[in-house]
Amino acid sequence: MRLDRFLFASRLFKSRTLAQAACEANHVQVNGEPARSSHALRVGDEIRAFSPRGSIVWEVLAPA
């Protein structure tokens, strides 16, 4: 699953466009590295996102 789709589906961002903009602004990290919106998520990845609602950390447990 693409990173921007995951961020939108988890309702952290209200739209996929906002999720993509956050990735471009380096507000989203995967495994401690800034990630592009097209990054493919894998089991075990740690996602750290900084949004207007605050900082959130997820771990991918199963494939989508």
C-alpha positions as CSV (number, residue, x, y, z in Angstrom):
1,M,0.0,0.0,0.0
2,R,1.3,3.5,-0.8
3,L,2.2,5.7,2.1
4,D,-0.2,8.6,1.1
5,R,-3.1,6.1,0.8
6,F,-2.3,4.7,4.3
7,L,-2.2,8.2,5.9
8,F,-5.5,9.1,4.3
9,A,-7.2,5.7,5.2
10,S,-6.1,6.1,8.8
11,R,-7.8,9.5,8.8
12,L,-4.7,11.4,10.0
13,F,-5.1,13.7,7.0
14,K,-8.4,14.7,5.6
15,S,-7.4,14.1,2.0
16,R,-4.8,12.2,0.0
17,T,-3.6,15.5,-1.4
18,L,-2.8,16.8,2.2
19,A,-1.0,13.5,2.9
20,Q,1.1,13.9,-0.2
21,A,1.9,17.5,0.8
22,A,3.0,16.4,4.2
23,C,5.4,13.8,2.6
24,E,6.9,16.5,0.3
25,A,7.4,18.8,3.4
26,N,9.3,15.9,5.2
27,H,6.6,15.7,7.9
28,V,6.4,11.9,7.4
29,Q,9.2,9.4,8.2
30,V,9.4,5.7,7.6
31,N,12.0,3.9,9.7
32,G,13.5,7.2,10.6
33,E,14.0,8.4,7.0
34,P,11.9,11.0,5.2
35,A,9.6,9.2,2.9
36,R,7.9,10.1,-0.4
37,S,4.2,9.7,-0.8
38,S,4.7,6.7,-3.3
39,H,6.8,4.7,-0.7
40,A,5.5,1.1,-0.6
41,L,4.9,0.0,3.0
42,R,6.0,-3.4,4.3
43,V,5.4,-5.4,7.4
44,G,7.5,-4.1,10.2
45,D,7.8,-0.5,9.0
46,E,7.5,2.3,11.6
47,I,5.7,5.4,10.4
48,R,6.1,8.7,12.2
49,A,3.9,11.5,11.1
50,F,3.7,15.1,12.3
51,S,0.3,16.5,11.5
52,P,-1.8,19.5,12.8
53,R,-3.3,17.0,15.3
54,G,0.1,16.1,16.8
55,S,2.8,13.5,16.3
56,I,1.7,9.9,15.7
57,V,3.7,6.7,15.4
58,W,2.4,3.5,13.7
59,E,4.0,0.1,13.0
60,V,2.8,-1.9,10.0
61,L,1.6,-5.3,11.3
62,A,0.0,-6.9,8.2
63,P,0.0,-6.3,4.5
64,A,-3.0,-4.3,3.2
